[in-house]
Amino acid sequence: MDRNLLASHLGFLDWRQLLAASERVPSEDGRIWYAVQTPTWYGWVLWNTEGDVYFHFETRSRALRAMQPS
């Protein structure tokens, strides 16, 4: 997915704004993941630079728990 399209879809003006609002989170899968609170109804979102996006976490802690190995 185009970077600016992803940013727009998540409610940000552009890629730079999305990156500035996002927090890099630890991952055991070798990919770079980020958590961000969106200005949309998506709430907290986990996303990576490969276009994977997980929506609708109610809180930051719930999003981060989703990154924990099961």
N, C-alpha and C positions, 0 to 999 in steps of 0.2 A: 504494500500500500504506500502511496505517496506520503511523505512526511507531513506536508502541510494539510493534506486531506485527513490524515489521522488526527492531527491537532484540531482541525475544524470540527470533525466529528465528535471530539471530546469536549468541545465548547471553548476552544482557545483560538486566538487570532492567527497564530502561526506556530511553526516548529519551535522557535526560540522561546516563545511564551510558555509552551507546553513543557519544555525542558526546565525552564526556570521555576516552574511550579511543582515539578516532580522531584521525588526523592528516590535515589538509587537504593535498591533493597538487595540483601544477600540472597544468593540463589545457588543451589547445588547442581543445577542442570547445565552450567557453563555459559548460559546466556545472560545478557544484561537486562535486568528487570527494573521497573520503576513503579512507584505508587504515587497517585495523585488524586486530590479531591477536585472533582470537576465542578464547573458552575452549572451543570445540567442535572437532570433527574438520575443520571448514572451513579451519583454519589462517588464513593471511592472506587478507583479503577486500578488494576494492575495491567501493565503493558510492557512490551519489549520492542526492541528495534527490528525484529523480524515480522512484526505485524500481529502478534498474538495479543489479545485484549480480553481481560476478564472484568465484567461489570458488576455493579450493584452491591458493593460492600457497604454496609451501614457505617462502619467506622474504619479508621486507619488500622487499628489493632486487628480487626477481622481480616482485612486485606493482607496484612503481614503474616497472620496465622496461616493463610492459604498457601504461603510460600514454604511453610514448614514441611519436611518430609513426613509422610504418613506411616 
